[in-house]
């Protein structure tokens, strides 16, 4: 019976790890910009809050670069807070692929 408990526990840990990894997915670049604009923030203000240069934020919003740790965590925290306050801006454009749709294979 102990072996069964271990496999259930291991499975739960793997599920938790998977769920946590989903929390670490950035919204599409266009949504990042929409969230910032909905809040009336400039790229410079976001850059100062996150701890990077304005050019980095511009490149993140264009999809030309991706934030790295520890700036990624700060940026994610900001985007999540903005998404809660401005849910309409958090929705991807209809024609824009989402991370889930991009990763799905044809079968």
N, C-alpha and C positions, 0 to 999 in steps of 0.2 A: 504494500500500500504506500510505503514511503516513496518508492520510485514514481508512482502516479502523482503524488503531491509535488515532487520535484519537477516533473514535466509540465504540470499545470502552472507552477510558479515560473518556470523558465519561459513558458509561452506567454504568460502575463507580462513578464519583463520585456519580451520581444515586441509585444503589442504596444506597451507603453513607449518603448523606444521609437517605434514607427510613428505613433501619434505625435510624439515630441518632435520628430523630424519634419512632420507636416507643418508644425508651428513655425518652423524656420524657413518657410518658403516665402520669398518676397513676392509682392504683387507684380503684375506686368509693369514695364516702364511707364506706359501711358497712365496707369492708375496711380503710380507714385507721384507723377506731376499733377494729376487731377486732385489728389488729396492735399498736396501742398497749396495749390491754388485755391481750393475750397476754404482752406484755413486762412487765406490771405498772407501766406508766408512767402518770402523770397528765397531763392536758392542760397543766398548768403546767410540768411537767418538759420536755415536748416544746417548748412555747413558748420556754422559756429556752434550750434547745439550738439551736433554729432561729433565734432572735432576733426573736420577735414576742410579742404579748400573748396571754394564754390565750384570749381571746374569738376571736382569729383562728383558732386551732386548732379551737375548737368549731365555728365557722362552716365550716371546711374539712371537718370530719367530718360535718356536716349537709348538705353540698353547697350551702350558701348563698353561698359565696365560693370563690375559687381563689387559691392562693398565687402571688405574683409574684416575679420575680427580685430579689435573689439568694436570697430565702427559699425559692423553689420548688426550687432546686438542693439546698439543705440538707435540705429536707423529703423530696425524692425520695431522697436518699442515706440518710436515716434509714429511710424506708419499705422501701427495697431491702434494707438490712441486717436489718431486722426480718423481712421476708419470707423471707430465707435461714434465719434462726433459727427461725421459726415458720411453716413452709409451710402448715400446716393453717389458720391464720388468714388466709393470703394468698388463699385461694380465695373467689371471690364467692359469695354466696348463690345457690341454684338459680334463684330467681325474679327475681333482680336482673339487668337488662341489663348487658352488658359494653360498653366503648367500641366494640369491633368490631361487635357486633350492633346498636348504636344507629346506626352510620354506614352500614350496608348499606341500599341502596334495594331496592325491590321488583322491580327489573329493568329 
